[in-house]
Structure formats: C-alpha cells, structure tokens
C-alpha cells in the first residue's frame, strides 16, 4: 500500500482544527462561553461580565453558540418571563482547551514581554 503524501496527512489534522476554531473564533465567543460556564445566566449579567460587548452582538453570538449546542436558552414562564442561558454539557468539553489556551497565553506573554 502506498504511503500518503505529507500534505495529505497534514490536511487530516488541519480540517478538524479549522472546524474547532470556526466555532470559537471571533472576539466574543470565548468570553461568552467563559461567562456562561462560570455561572452568569441572565443576558444582562453576561453582558456586564464582558466589557465592550453590545446587546445586539451578544444576542447574535448567543444564538450562534446555541446552534452549535454549547449554550441552551431556557425560557421560564413566569411574570415577567425570564430567559436564562446555561451551558450545555457539551460546553464543558471546551474547559480543558480554554485552560490550555490560557496557560499558553500566559507563557507566551512572559516570553514576548520579558526583558532580554
């Protein structure tokens, strides 16, 4: 059997990585995921925990994260109606990735900003 060329095996790794990055890509997705997974459920609480995000952008990003099954929109029929955003169990699979990115970022920041 012929051995795959190097670039083909590279594509086997790049495609799923690209898919993952597409889901969490952008200025606001990771902060929203982190906010919701740390306990902010109400729209205003999420917005206040992320400096600079507008209500329009937050609403759009929450819908997108809901489509990717990372966030669940819960409507509580009460007066007034309450809308909460909760992390889906699937969102917890991002926790080790976020922690790894955080650790790498801290290390990288030290490397870049340390005096030579």
Residue pairs with C-beta under 8 A, 6 or more apart in sequence:
20 97
23 29
23 68
23 70
24 30
24 33
24 94
26 61
28 50
28 53
28 57
28 58
28 61
29 61
29 64
29 65
30 98
31 49
31 50
31 53
32 46
32 50
32 53
32 58
32 61
32 62
32 65
32 71
33 65
33 70
33 71
33 87
33 91
33 94
33 98
34 98
35 45
35 46
35 49
35 50
36 46
36 71
36 85
36 86
36 87
36 91
37 87
37 91
37 92
37 94
37 95
40 46
40 49
40 85
41 84
41 85
41 86
42 82
42 83
42 84
42 85
43 55
43 58
43 59
43 62
43 83
43 85
46 58
46 62
46 85
47 53
47 55
47 58
50 58
62 71
62 73
62 85
65 71
66 72
66 73
69 88
69 90
70 87
70 88
70 90
70 91
70 94
71 85
71 86
71 87
71 88
71 91
72 85
72 86
72 87
72 88
73 83
73 84
73 85
74 83
74 84
74 85
74 86
75 81
75 82
75 83
76 82
76 83
76 84
